[in-house]
Amino acid sequence: MVIAQTNPPNLDSDATKTHFTPDEYRAMEETAEERHEYCNGEIIVMPGGSEVHSAIASNILIYLGFLLRDTDFRFYGSDLRVWIPDFNHGTYTDVMVINGEPEFNNNRTDEILNPLLIIEVLSPSTEGYDRGEKFRKYRSLSSFCEYVIVSQTEPYIEHYYKQEEQNNNLWQLQVYDQIDMSVFLHSLNVELPMNEIYRRIKF
């Protein structure tokens, strides 16, 4: 994991300050040119995505959004934060799906508390983080039951699905590594073909 801590400008006159309140973080994010995570007082720069990374995430959003456009599912890209109260953590996903109405954090309109499905497109600098610590934090959200990790360097997907609603420790892993395979999304009851995920992507 290669993620660097940063001290965002214009939040405090003390240049050595390294601990920020959630409200200081939110104020900075409203005008920041790059996105940051909030991790229990620390503000961390999120790496920029590649063209391939963006194209894969867009493919997923377009396909699922069209397929399920007349359902109660709502689809969001990377502009909306997930807030994880147990860890005092705010972060951004590549694709997030909720079922029904969004549950906002303290009536904010930019922080979601109830993701159902989260999809992350791996980057070299965040691969270990997405598989490890970030996934662990996501699992503290009671609504969260499905996690899809998508490689951008080869047709390869890791798919995690919670087996028991009340047991956050029992998750099933399935791996997909052939372009003609489809990922069955249990929470949405649909198949997501890998050739749609990787549409127009050249390896």
DACOR-V554865 format. One record per pair of residues at least 12 apart in sequence whose C-alpha atoms are under 8 Angstrom apart, sorted by the first residue. I is the first residue (numbers start at 1). GAP is how many residues later the second one is. Records with the same first field share a line. If there is no record, write none. Layout:
I->GAP  GAP
This chain:
1->124  125  126  127  128
2->123  124
3->41  42  43  44  122  123
4->40  41
5->37  38  39  40
6->37  38  39
7->36
8->20  35
9->19
10->18
11->13  17
18->23  24  25
19->22  23  24
20->21  22  23
21->20
22->16  19
25->13  18
34->12  14
36->55
37->52  53  54  55
38->50  51  52  53
39->48  49  50  51
40->47  48  49
47->78
49->74
52->100  149
53->68  69  70  99
55->146
56->65  96  141  142  143  145
57->20  37  38  64  140
59->137  138  139  140
60->35  136  137
61->14  15  16  34
63->133
64->128
72->27  28
73->24  25  26  27  115
74->23  24  25  26
75->20  21  22  23
76->19  20  21
77->16  17  18  19
78->14  15  16  17
79->13
80->12  13  30  31  32
81->12  29  30  31
82->29  30  31  33
83->22  28  29  30
84->29  53  54  56  57
86->54
87->50
90->21
93->25  26  27
94->24  25  26  27
95->23  24  25
96->19  20  21  22  23
97->18  19  20  21
98->16  17  18  19
99->16  17
102->12
113->28
114->27  28  29  30
115->26  28  29
116->27  28  29  30  71
117->27  28  29  30  31  70
118->26  28  29  30
119->28  29  30  31
120->27  28  29  30
121->28  29  30  31
122->27  28  29  30
123->28  29
130->19
131->18
139->29
140->28
145->16  17  20  42
146->13  14  15  16  39  40  41
147->12  13  14
148->12
153->50
154->49
155->21  22  23  24  39  43
156->19  20  21  22
157->18  19  20
158->15  16  17  18
159->13  14  15  16  17  24
160->12  13  14
161->12  25
178->16
179->15  16
180->13  14  15
181->12  13  14
182->12
